[in-house]
Amino acid sequence: MPTDDSPVPVADPKPHATPGKGRPTPKRSESQGRRRMPMTAPSNRKEAYRLQRDRDKTARLREREGRLRGDERYLQPRDRGPVRKFARDWVDSRRVPWAYALPAILALLILTVIPFPTEIRAFFFYIYNYSVPVMVLLLPLSYFMALRVKKAAAEKFPGENLKGVGFYAAMRALQMRPLRYPKPTVRPGGAPVPPKV
């Protein structure tokens, strides 16, 4: 039987490892084992409900923190988008006097029911009676502010949908700064709020 005396080529045309890889390909069981997380099934229904409540609570806390930070993923639809972010920053970078009108009137109303001497209570009643018309006169100023916000947004975001952005800014301006939501990211004057450590 004739035998093949041709020499074996030194360089193997089919290398066993990909050049530059430097390690063997892991087995499927090993690679899938790394991806899997160790899970223990709850022993009873009560334990399953407790685990589900814990997961829901963690998810709610994460969403709440994201909304307070202004993370777009967790914001409500009315707060999303660069135009609404611009309107929030525009309002937050300015001191709006009518944002303190409602808290001031509420404080005066509380002072009128506290049993002070008659002269002091009469003084608080006098201030309260005149503060309500002043607040009513201040409210139209929010309309002009809404027009300014809409104009500034149109200049910065040409072609964007500006529907409701003026009303959105006006409603935010009527709220006290600590109660605004999402939380302000700029200080009065425009400086950014430093992140909490």
Secondary structure, DSSP 8 states (H G I E B T S, - for coil): ---------SS-SS-SS-TTT-S----HHHHHHHH-------SSHHHHHHHHHHHHHHHHHHHHHHHHHT-TTTS-GGG-SHHHHHHHHHHHTS--GGGGHHHHHHHHHHHHHS---HHHHHHHHHHHHHHHHHHHHHHHHHHHHHHHHHHHHHHHSTTS--TTHHHHHHHHHTS-GGG-SS--SB-TTS-B-----
